[in-house]
Amino acid sequence: MKKHNAIAYILLVLVGLVITFPFIWMFFACFKTNAEILGSTKLLPSSFDLSAFSRGWNGVGNITFATYFKNTFVMVIPTVLLTVFSCSFVAYGFARFRFPFKKFFFALMISTLMLPNSVIIIPRYLIFNKARLLNTYWPFYLPAAFACFPFFIFMIVQFLRGVPKELDEAAYIDGCSSLKVYFQILLPLIKPALFSAGLFQFMWTWNDFFNTLIYISSVKKFPVSLGLRASLDTAAQVQWDKVMAMSMISILPLIILFFFAQKYFVEGISTTGLKG
């Protein structure tokens, strides 16, 4: 038995190294020159020079990566909070209430998962253009506020189906309203699903390049994803050590958030889909 465990651990370590190799290579590339990055297959640099981080942080022109990171947090955090609240609220309605055409509306909501972003980007652009909301973060806030993410709604509905309805009934007997049941009884119980939805949305919005490129036109409002791309456009010869250094820093918040929320994330994914 111990032999099988040792073999399993060795295989897991080898697979982990393969998966994390791009990340490891990017880390060591922060200390390499262009000649080493493009002309050598060695993993380790000839010397460890931290200047790429300071040079990369200065950004381009008068805009540093501090501005890009601030813009990213201003865009991402409200989007995540609005998504978690609105999607959980809609999921509560689908999971706990009966109303006319409930199955039809639920099926209609799920069917929107099959719409690719390239199909809806033009109508959304026209709507936000007429509303004069382009070059702001409202194109990210408004869909989040109105629960325009059916994947999260479906995930939370499945989680709520695993919560016994007897808890709601006991709360109603004690005089709780539907809103009190939602806020005081169910929200604490579905924390794993909320963390999973929030983590997914944080990651997707943080890494979003296409939508930010469409809606944001001012360099002063660029998030990190566009800031990294801007650093490639301004130089005739790209200094890849700077790009790798800033890419390394840009993914650190995602890694830190995942490790802190890993317990809830795994629990939310593993228990979603169970029915009580």
TARA-V557601 format. One record per backbone hydrogen bond with DSSP energy under -0.5 kcal/mol. NH is the residue of the N-H (numbers start at 0). CO is the residue of the C=O. If there is no record, write none. Layout:
# TARA-V557601
NH|CO ; NH|CO
This chain:
# TARA-V557601
4|0 ; 5|1 ; 6|2 ; 7|3 ; 8|4 ; 9|5 ; 10|6 ; 11|7 ; 12|8 ; 13|9 ; 14|10 ; 15|11 ; 16|12 ; 17|13 ; 18|14 ; 19|15 ; 20|16 ; 23|19 ; 24|20 ; 25|21 ; 26|22 ; 27|23 ; 28|24 ; 29|25 ; 29|26 ; 30|27 ; 31|28 ; 36|32 ; 37|33 ; 38|34 ; 39|35 ; 48|46 ; 49|47 ; 51|48 ; 52|49 ; 53|49 ; 54|50 ; 55|51 ; 56|52 ; 57|53 ; 58|55 ; 59|62 ; 62|59 ; 63|61 ; 64|56 ; 66|63 ; 67|63 ; 68|64 ; 69|65 ; 70|66 ; 71|67 ; 72|68 ; 73|69 ; 74|70 ; 75|71 ; 76|72 ; 78|74 ; 79|75 ; 80|76 ; 81|77 ; 82|78 ; 83|79 ; 84|80 ; 85|81 ; 86|82 ; 87|83 ; 88|84 ; 89|85 ; 90|86 ; 91|87 ; 92|88 ; 93|89 ; 94|90 ; 95|91 ; 96|92 ; 101|98 ; 104|100 ; 105|101 ; 106|102 ; 107|103 ; 108|104 ; 109|105 ; 110|106 ; 111|107 ; 111|108 ; 112|109 ; 113|110 ; 114|111 ; 115|113 ; 118|115 ; 119|115 ; 120|116 ; 123|119 ; 124|120 ; 125|121 ; 126|122 ; 127|123 ; 128|124 ; 129|125 ; 130|126 ; 131|128 ; 132|127 ; 133|127 ; 134|214 ; 135|132 ; 139|136 ; 140|136 ; 141|137 ; 143|139 ; 144|140 ; 145|141 ; 146|143 ; 147|142 ; 151|148 ; 152|148 ; 153|149 ; 154|150 ; 155|151 ; 156|152 ; 157|153 ; 158|154 ; 159|155 ; 160|156 ; 161|158 ; 162|159 ; 163|161 ; 166|163 ; 168|164 ; 169|165 ; 170|166 ; 171|167 ; 172|168 ; 173|169 ; 174|171 ; 175|170 ; 180|176 ; 181|177 ; 182|178 ; 183|179 ; 184|179 ; 184|180 ; 185|180 ; 186|181 ; 188|184 ; 189|185 ; 190|187 ; 193|189 ; 194|190 ; 195|191 ; 196|192 ; 197|193 ; 198|194 ; 199|195 ; 200|196 ; 201|197 ; 202|198 ; 203|199 ; 204|200 ; 205|201 ; 206|202 ; 207|203 ; 207|204 ; 212|208 ; 213|209 ; 214|210 ; 215|211 ; 216|214 ; 220|217 ; 221|218 ; 226|222 ; 227|223 ; 228|224 ; 229|225 ; 230|226 ; 231|227 ; 231|228 ; 232|228 ; 233|229 ; 237|235 ; 239|237 ; 241|238 ; 242|238 ; 243|239 ; 244|240 ; 245|241 ; 246|242 ; 247|243 ; 248|244 ; 249|245 ; 250|246 ; 251|247 ; 251|248 ; 252|248 ; 254|250 ; 255|251 ; 256|252 ; 257|253 ; 258|254 ; 259|255 ; 260|256 ; 264|260 ; 265|261 ; 266|262 ; 267|263 ; 268|264 ; 269|265 ; 270|266 ; 271|267 ; 273|270 ; 275|160
